Amino acid sequence: MDNSFHIPPQGAHIHLMGICGVGMSSLAGMLKEKGYTITGSDHNIYPPMSTFLESLSIPVKKGYSPSNLYPPPDLVIVGNVITRDNPEAAALLQHGLPYVSMPQALRRFAMDKKRSIAIAGTHGKTTASALIAWILEIADMKPSFMIGGIAKNFGTNFKLGTGPYFVIEGDEYDTAFFDKRPKFLHYDPYIAVITGIEFDHADIYKGIKEIKDAFRSLIEMIPAEGLLCANRDDPVILDEMNRVKCPLLTYAIKREADLCVRDIIVSTNETEFTVLQGGKEYLRVATELYGDHNIYNILAALSVAFHLHIEPEIITKAIKTFKGIKRRLDTIGNYRDILVIDDFAHHPTAVRETTRAVKSRYQDRRLVAVFEPRSNTSRRNVFQDAYAASFTSADVVILPEPPKMQKIPLHERFSSTKLKADLIKQDIQTLYFPNNDDLLDGLLGLIRRGDVILIMSNGPFDNIQESLLQRLKENK
């Protein structure tokens, strides 16, 4: 993979377009730490990334404009949210300024001479990446990392360590408007983890075959002395295993694997389970994470730690002290005995597993699921029927009108009102609101003491989380 470009000298001005993306904000922090002068621009500026960049004293211009490129920076890093017709991108091309993609810049500025541990898959990448980084940290291996969320143990989404490993969340989404290859192909994995493979990103992939082809390209990059860690319960991965030419380490809950699980015990505050290796007890895990999807995330991290010969005592300590990720089953408030949880779930599988996990922990409480279809895929009707099967663990579902629907062709659009009708047929109480102000008012009129409110969106959702907390606090 060609990642070559001229690296400007320390102190040079680097501008990041789309800086509030999780990957871009991480890269901005790394470059600032390396001594560069950093500026950025973005259309969507919201917490936690906006506050994170503010804490680093990195100025961010709201909106995209040719004026953001004056005075001309020494290098521009272009996020994958930027389209060719973006006015700032058009000015960039017109003036001939040097530019690269985020994965290119990350590889050259931060990952050079490191061994890459790339975590890929449709679900669980952020949590698994953060946990691997935390295990390496507790093991005093001084890792570097960049992940797609704020890891609570570190208080950041990046770190430049002195150790040999760089933990990177590997996304299959395309790199930039000028490079349509998956991001993870830039990361040259020494160790790769694949958590699962499902169809996603309907705006750039036509079907599961193209998704599988992308992951095959990743697998083919792993060197003979490297490793692939793979979820053996995933049927697509299972079909691909015969193609793997590097060493393979599998994990599973339902099938036999190199690392598998027995004796799962779920309580209000903790999940415990035994991990078997080669049919024998390897270690006993206790964690504040919950849900089957998080057991898979822990097994993914465990597989890397096992390969790196980290002592079981260190692994169990790291797992027990791991605090998770902001916006991943993140309890953000508790007022009048009303618990509010924020989560990034947007794919129908993630929505199903997230609601199931919350209901399993709070079985005796009413679960009110508030879901915003916001991603490029969830705003399309490709998963219309799948979403109808994703809320069976919820007692009440609240739906808004998806944002920016004018950008989706009429025949491809997801319908919140159709989903509402489909859920009502399953005797799930469902409410639809045409705008988020009405949704917030409707939610406040509906909830009662003892409820668990689960808010799911992969975007700002008009900051409805904080608005809800403020209103609950005022009425305490």
C-alpha positions as CSV (number, residue, x, y, z in Angstrom):
1,M,0.0,0.0,0.0
2,D,1.5,3.3,-1.1
3,N,1.3,5.8,1.8
4,S,4.2,8.0,0.6
5,F,4.0,11.8,0.7
6,H,6.2,14.7,1.9
7,I,6.0,15.1,5.6
8,P,6.2,18.8,6.6
9,P,8.6,19.9,9.3
10,Q,7.6,20.2,12.9
11,G,5.7,23.4,13.6
12,A,4.1,23.4,10.1
13,H,0.5,24.2,9.7
14,I,-1.8,21.2,9.0
15,H,-5.5,21.7,8.4
16,L,-8.0,18.9,8.8
17,M,-11.3,19.0,6.8
18,G,-14.0,17.1,8.7
19,I,-12.0,17.3,12.0
20,C,-14.9,16.4,14.3
21,G,-15.0,12.8,13.0
22,V,-13.7,10.4,15.6
23,G,-10.7,9.4,13.5
24,M,-9.9,12.9,12.4
25,S,-10.1,14.3,15.9
26,S,-7.7,11.6,17.1
27,L,-5.3,12.4,14.4
28,A,-5.5,16.1,15.1
29,G,-4.6,15.4,18.8
30,M,-1.6,13.2,17.7
31,L,-0.3,15.9,15.3
32,K,-0.7,18.6,17.9
33,E,1.3,16.4,20.3
34,K,4.0,16.0,17.7
35,G,4.4,19.8,17.5
36,Y,2.4,20.8,14.5
37,T,0.1,23.8,14.3
38,I,-3.4,22.4,13.8
39,T,-6.7,23.9,12.5
40,G,-9.8,22.2,11.4
41,S,-13.3,22.7,9.9
42,D,-16.5,20.7,10.1
43,H,-20.2,21.1,9.6
44,N,-21.3,18.9,12.5
45,I,-19.7,20.2,15.7
46,Y,-21.0,18.4,18.8
47,P,-19.8,16.6,21.9
48,P,-17.9,14.6,22.8
49,M,-15.5,15.4,19.9
50,S,-16.1,19.2,19.9
51,T,-15.3,19.4,23.6
52,F,-12.3,17.0,23.1
53,L,-10.8,19.3,20.5
54,E,-11.6,22.4,22.6
55,S,-9.6,20.7,25.5
56,L,-6.7,20.5,23.1
57,S,-7.0,24.1,22.1
58,I,-7.5,23.2,18.5
59,P,-9.5,25.9,16.7
60,V,-12.4,24.6,14.6
61,K,-14.3,26.6,11.9
62,K,-18.0,25.8,11.6
63,G,-18.9,25.0,8.1
64,Y,-16.8,24.6,5.0
65,S,-15.4,27.6,3.1
66,P,-12.5,28.4,0.8
67,S,-11.5,31.1,3.4
68,N,-10.7,28.2,5.9
69,L,-7.6,27.5,3.6
70,Y,-6.2,31.0,4.1
71,P,-3.4,31.5,5.0
72,P,-2.6,28.3,3.0
73,P,-1.7,25.4,5.2
74,D,1.4,23.3,4.5
75,L,-0.7,20.1,4.3
76,V,-4.5,19.4,4.3
77,I,-5.9,16.1,5.6
78,V,-9.2,15.3,4.0
79,G,-11.8,13.3,6.0
80,N,-14.1,10.8,4.2
81,V,-17.2,12.9,4.9
82,I,-15.8,15.5,2.4
83,T,-17.2,15.2,-1.1
84,R,-15.6,16.5,-4.3
85,D,-18.2,19.2,-4.6
86,N,-17.6,20.5,-1.1
87,P,-16.7,24.2,-1.5
88,E,-13.6,23.8,0.7
89,A,-12.5,20.7,-1.2
90,A,-13.1,22.6,-4.5
91,A,-10.8,25.4,-3.4
92,L,-8.2,22.8,-2.2
93,L,-8.1,21.3,-5.7
94,Q,-8.2,24.7,-7.5
95,H,-5.2,26.1,-5.5
96,G,-3.1,22.9,-5.8
97,L,-2.5,22.6,-2.0
98,P,-0.9,19.3,-0.9
99,Y,-3.5,17.0,0.6
100,V,-3.8,13.4,1.8
101,S,-6.5,11.1,3.4
102,M,-6.8,10.5,7.1
103,P,-5.6,6.8,6.8
104,Q,-2.6,7.9,4.8
105,A,-1.6,10.6,7.3
106,L,-2.2,8.3,10.2
107,R,0.1,5.6,8.7
108,R,3.0,8.0,8.0
109,F,2.8,10.3,11.0
110,A,1.9,7.9,13.8
111,M,2.1,4.2,12.8
112,D,5.5,4.2,11.0
113,K,7.9,1.6,12.5
114,K,5.1,0.2,14.7
115,R,3.4,-3.2,14.5
116,S,-0.2,-2.7,13.7
117,I,-3.0,-4.4,15.6
118,A,-6.1,-3.7,13.4
119,I,-9.5,-4.4,14.7
120,A,-12.1,-4.7,12.0
121,G,-15.7,-5.9,11.6
122,T,-19.2,-4.6,11.4
123,H,-19.7,-4.4,15.1
124,G,-17.6,-4.0,18.3
125,K,-14.5,-2.4,16.8
126,T,-14.4,0.5,19.2
127,T,-14.8,-1.4,22.4
128,A,-12.5,-4.2,21.4
129,S,-9.8,-1.8,20.3
130,A,-10.0,0.2,23.6
131,L,-9.9,-3.0,25.7
132,I,-6.8,-4.3,23.8
133,A,-5.1,-0.9,24.3
134,W,-6.0,-1.1,28.0
135,I,-4.7,-4.6,28.4
136,L,-1.4,-3.6,26.8
137,E,-1.3,-0.5,29.1
138,I,-1.8,-2.6,32.2
139,A,0.9,-5.0,30.9
140,D,3.3,-2.0,30.7
141,M,3.7,-2.5,27.0
142,K,3.3,1.3,26.4
143,P,0.9,1.0,23.4
144,S,-0.1,3.6,20.8
145,F,-3.7,3.6,19.7
146,M,-6.4,5.4,17.8
147,I,-10.0,4.3,18.3
148,G,-13.4,5.5,17.3
149,G,-14.6,6.9,20.6
150,I,-13.4,8.3,23.9
151,A,-12.0,5.5,26.0
152,K,-13.0,6.2,29.6
153,N,-9.9,4.7,31.1
154,F,-7.7,7.0,29.0
155,G,-10.0,10.0,28.8
156,T,-9.0,10.2,25.1
157,N,-9.3,8.4,21.8
158,F,-5.6,8.3,21.0
159,K,-2.2,7.8,22.5
160,L,1.3,7.9,21.2
161,G,3.3,5.3,23.2
162,T,6.9,4.1,23.0
163,G,6.0,0.4,22.8
164,P,6.1,-1.6,19.6
165,Y,2.3,-2.0,19.0
166,F,-0.2,0.4,17.5
167,V,-3.9,-0.5,18.1
168,I,-6.0,0.9,15.3
169,E,-9.8,0.6,14.7
170,G,-10.0,-0.6,11.1
171,D,-13.0,0.7,9.2
172,E,-14.2,-0.8,5.9
173,Y,-15.7,2.5,4.8
174,D,-14.0,4.2,1.9
175,T,-10.9,6.4,2.5
176,A,-11.7,9.7,0.8
177,F,-13.4,11.1,-2.3
178,F,-10.1,10.6,-4.1
179,D,-9.5,7.1,-2.8
180,K,-12.4,4.6,-2.7
181,R,-10.4,1.8,-1.0
182,P,-11.5,0.7,2.5
183,K,-9.6,2.6,5.2
184,F,-8.3,-0.5,6.8
185,L,-6.2,-1.4,3.8
186,H,-3.8,1.5,4.7
187,Y,-3.0,0.0,8.1
188,D,-0.7,-2.9,7.1
189,P,-1.9,-5.2,9.9
190,Y,0.6,-7.4,11.7
191,I,-2.3,-8.8,13.8
192,A,-5.9,-8.4,12.6
193,V,-9.1,-9.0,14.5
194,I,-12.4,-9.5,12.6
195,T,-15.4,-9.3,15.0
196,G,-18.0,-10.1,12.4
197,I,-19.0,-9.4,8.8
198,E,-22.5,-8.2,7.8
199,F,-23.8,-6.0,5.1
200,D,-23.5,-2.3,5.9
201,H,-22.7,1.0,4.2
202,A,-25.4,0.7,1.6
203,D,-24.3,4.0,0.1
204,I,-21.0,2.6,-1.1
205,Y,-21.4,-1.2,-1.1
206,K,-23.9,-2.9,-3.4
207,G,-24.2,-6.1,-1.3
208,I,-22.5,-8.6,1.0
209,K,-20.2,-9.9,-1.7
210,E,-18.4,-6.5,-2.0
211,I,-18.1,-6.4,1.8
212,K,-16.6,-9.9,1.8
213,D,-14.2,-8.9,-0.9
214,A,-13.0,-5.9,1.2
215,F,-12.3,-8.2,4.2
216,R,-10.6,-10.7,2.0
217,S,-8.2,-8.0,0.9
218,L,-7.5,-7.2,4.6
219,I,-6.9,-10.9,5.4
220,E,-4.5,-11.2,2.5
221,M,-2.3,-8.4,3.9
222,I,-1.5,-10.2,7.1
223,P,2.1,-11.5,7.0
224,A,3.0,-15.1,7.5
225,E,4.4,-14.3,10.9
226,G,1.3,-12.3,11.9
227,L,-2.1,-13.5,13.2
228,L,-5.8,-13.3,12.4
229,C,-8.2,-13.4,15.4
230,A,-11.7,-14.2,14.3
231,N,-15.2,-14.7,15.7
232,R,-16.1,-18.3,14.8
233,D,-19.7,-17.8,15.6
234,D,-20.0,-15.4,12.7
235,P,-21.3,-17.4,9.7
236,V,-19.6,-15.2,7.1
237,I,-16.2,-15.5,8.8
238,L,-16.7,-19.2,9.2
239,D,-17.1,-19.5,5.4
240,E,-13.9,-17.5,4.9
241,M,-11.6,-19.5,7.2
242,N,-10.4,-21.9,4.5
243,R,-8.9,-18.9,2.7
244,V,-6.8,-17.8,5.6
245,K,-3.1,-18.3,5.0
246,C,-1.6,-16.7,8.1
247,P,-1.9,-18.2,11.6
248,L,-5.5,-18.2,12.9
249,L,-6.9,-17.9,16.4
250,T,-10.7,-18.2,16.9
251,Y,-13.1,-17.3,19.7
252,A,-16.8,-18.1,20.2
253,I,-19.7,-18.3,22.6
254,K,-21.9,-20.8,20.7
255,R,-19.3,-23.0,18.9
256,E,-16.1,-24.7,19.8
257,A,-13.1,-22.5,19.2
258,D,-9.6,-21.8,20.5
259,L,-11.1,-19.6,23.1
260,C,-14.7,-20.2,24.2
261,V,-17.0,-19.3,27.0
262,R,-18.8,-21.2,29.8
263,D,-20.7,-20.4,33.0
264,I,-22.0,-16.9,32.2
265,I,-23.5,-15.1,35.2
266,V,-25.2,-11.7,34.8
267,S,-26.0,-9.5,37.8
268,T,-27.0,-5.9,38.1
269,N,-23.5,-4.6,38.4
270,E,-21.3,-7.3,36.8
271,T,-20.9,-10.0,34.2
272,E,-18.8,-13.1,34.9
273,F,-17.8,-16.0,32.7
274,T,-15.1,-18.6,32.3
275,V,-12.8,-18.6,29.3
276,L,-11.6,-22.1,28.1
277,Q,-8.5,-22.5,26.0
278,G,-8.0,-25.9,24.4
279,G,-10.9,-27.3,26.5
280,K,-9.3,-26.2,29.8
281,E,-10.1,-23.3,32.0
282,Y,-7.8,-20.4,31.0
283,L,-9.2,-17.6,33.2
284,R,-12.3,-16.3,35.0
285,V,-13.5,-12.9,33.8
286,A,-15.4,-10.3,35.8
287,T,-16.5,-7.1,34.0
288,E,-18.9,-4.2,34.4
289,L,-19.7,-4.5,30.6
290,Y,-22.9,-6.5,29.8
291,G,-24.6,-8.1,26.8
292,D,-23.5,-10.9,24.6
293,H,-21.9,-8.4,22.1
294,N,-19.6,-7.2,24.9
295,I,-18.6,-10.8,25.7
296,Y,-17.6,-11.1,22.1
297,N,-15.6,-7.9,22.4
298,I,-13.8,-9.2,25.4
299,L,-13.0,-12.5,23.7
300,A,-11.6,-10.5,20.7
301,A,-9.3,-8.6,23.1
302,L,-8.4,-11.8,24.9
303,S,-7.3,-13.5,21.7
304,V,-4.8,-10.8,21.1
305,A,-3.5,-10.8,24.7
306,F,-3.2,-14.6,24.6
307,H,-1.1,-14.5,21.4
308,L,1.1,-11.8,23.0
309,H,1.7,-14.1,26.0
310,I,0.4,-11.6,28.5
311,E,-0.1,-13.1,31.9
312,P,-3.7,-14.2,32.8
313,E,-3.6,-12.1,36.0
314,I,-2.8,-9.0,34.1
315,I,-5.6,-9.7,31.6
316,T,-8.2,-10.3,34.2
317,K,-7.2,-7.1,36.1
318,A,-7.4,-5.1,32.9
319,I,-10.9,-6.5,32.0
320,K,-12.2,-5.9,35.5
321,T,-11.0,-2.2,35.5
322,F,-12.0,-1.4,32.0
323,K,-14.6,1.4,32.0
324,G,-15.8,1.2,28.5
325,I,-16.4,3.9,25.8
326,K,-18.4,7.1,25.9
327,R,-21.7,6.5,23.9
328,R,-21.4,2.7,24.1
329,L,-24.1,1.6,26.7
330,D,-23.0,4.8,28.5
331,T,-25.1,5.6,31.6
332,I,-25.3,9.4,31.4
333,G,-27.9,10.3,34.1
334,N,-30.3,9.1,36.7
335,Y,-33.0,11.4,37.9
336,R,-36.3,10.6,39.6
337,D,-35.2,7.0,39.3
338,I,-35.2,7.4,35.5
339,L,-32.0,5.9,34.1
340,V,-30.7,7.4,30.8
341,I,-28.3,5.4,28.6
342,D,-26.6,6.7,25.5
343,D,-25.4,4.3,22.7
344,F,-24.0,4.6,19.2
345,A,-26.1,1.7,17.8
346,H,-27.5,2.2,14.3
347,H,-27.2,-1.1,12.3
348,P,-30.2,-3.4,13.0
349,T,-28.0,-6.1,14.6
350,A,-26.5,-3.5,16.9
351,V,-29.9,-2.1,17.8
352,R,-31.2,-5.6,18.6
353,E,-28.2,-6.6,20.7
354,T,-28.1,-3.3,22.5
355,T,-31.8,-3.3,23.5
356,R,-31.4,-7.0,24.5
357,A,-28.4,-6.3,26.7
358,V,-30.1,-3.4,28.5
359,K,-33.3,-5.4,29.1
360,S,-31.3,-8.3,30.4
361,R,-29.6,-6.1,33.0
362,Y,-32.8,-4.2,33.9
363,Q,-35.4,-6.9,33.6
364,D,-37.9,-5.5,36.0
365,R,-37.9,-2.0,34.6
366,R,-39.7,-0.6,31.5
367,L,-37.3,-0.1,28.6
368,V,-38.0,3.0,26.4
369,A,-35.9,2.8,23.3
370,V,-35.4,6.1,21.4
371,F,-33.9,5.4,18.0
372,E,-32.7,7.9,15.3
373,P,-32.0,6.3,11.9
374,R,-29.2,8.6,10.9
375,S,-26.4,6.7,9.2
376,N,-26.2,6.6,5.4
377,T,-27.5,3.0,5.6
378,S,-30.2,3.3,8.2
379,R,-31.8,6.2,6.3
380,R,-32.3,3.7,3.4
381,N,-34.9,1.1,3.2
382,V,-32.4,-1.8,2.7
383,F,-32.9,-2.6,6.4
384,Q,-36.6,-1.6,6.7
385,D,-37.8,-5.1,7.6
386,A,-34.7,-5.9,9.7
387,Y,-35.4,-3.0,12.0
388,A,-38.9,-4.4,12.6
389,A,-37.2,-7.4,14.3
390,S,-34.7,-5.4,16.3
391,F,-36.9,-4.0,19.1
392,T,-38.4,-7.1,20.6
393,S,-36.7,-6.4,23.9
394,A,-38.1,-2.9,24.2
395,D,-41.4,-2.1,26.0
396,V,-41.8,1.3,24.2
397,V,-40.1,2.6,21.0
398,I,-39.9,6.2,20.0
399,L,-39.0,7.2,16.5
400,P,-38.2,10.6,14.8
401,E,-38.3,11.5,11.2
402,P,-34.7,10.7,9.9
403,P,-32.6,13.7,9.1
404,K,-31.5,14.9,5.7
405,M,-33.8,12.5,3.8
406,Q,-33.8,14.8,0.8
407,K,-30.3,13.4,0.1
408,I,-31.7,9.9,-0.3
409,P,-33.5,8.9,-3.5
410,L,-37.3,8.7,-2.9
411,H,-37.5,5.0,-3.7
412,E,-34.7,4.1,-1.3
413,R,-35.9,6.0,1.7
414,F,-36.4,4.4,5.1
415,S,-39.8,5.1,6.7
416,S,-40.2,5.7,10.4
417,T,-44.0,5.5,10.1
418,K,-43.8,2.1,8.4
419,L,-41.5,0.9,11.2
420,K,-44.0,2.2,13.7
421,A,-46.8,0.3,12.1
422,D,-44.7,-2.9,11.9
423,L,-43.8,-2.6,15.6
424,I,-47.4,-2.0,16.7
425,K,-48.4,-5.2,14.9
426,Q,-46.0,-6.9,17.4
427,D,-47.8,-5.2,20.3
428,I,-44.9,-2.9,20.9
429,Q,-46.0,0.5,22.0
430,T,-44.5,2.9,19.4
431,L,-44.6,6.6,18.9
432,Y,-43.5,8.7,15.9
433,F,-42.7,12.4,16.0
434,P,-42.0,14.5,12.9
435,N,-39.3,16.6,14.6
436,N,-37.0,16.3,17.7
437,D,-38.6,19.1,19.7
438,D,-41.9,17.3,19.6
439,L,-40.1,14.0,20.3
440,L,-38.5,15.4,23.5
441,D,-41.8,16.7,24.7
442,G,-43.5,13.4,23.9
443,L,-40.8,11.5,25.7
444,L,-41.1,13.6,28.8
445,G,-44.8,13.2,28.9
446,L,-44.5,9.4,28.6
447,I,-41.7,8.4,31.0
448,R,-42.3,7.5,34.6
449,R,-40.2,6.6,37.7
450,G,-38.3,3.3,37.2
451,D,-38.0,3.7,33.4
452,V,-34.8,3.0,31.5
453,I,-34.4,5.4,28.6
454,L,-32.0,4.0,25.9
455,I,-31.1,6.6,23.2
456,M,-29.5,5.2,20.1
457,S,-28.0,7.3,17.3
458,N,-24.6,7.5,15.5
459,G,-24.8,11.3,15.4
460,P,-25.6,14.3,17.5
461,F,-29.4,13.7,17.5
462,D,-29.8,17.5,18.1
463,N,-28.2,16.9,21.5
464,I,-31.4,15.4,22.7
465,Q,-29.5,13.4,25.4
466,E,-28.4,16.6,27.2
467,S,-31.7,18.3,26.7
468,L,-33.5,15.3,28.3
469,L,-31.1,15.3,31.3
470,Q,-31.6,19.0,31.8
471,R,-35.4,18.7,31.8
472,L,-35.3,15.8,34.2
473,K,-32.9,17.6,36.4
474,E,-35.1,20.7,36.5
475,N,-38.2,18.6,37.4
476,K,-36.3,16.5,40.0
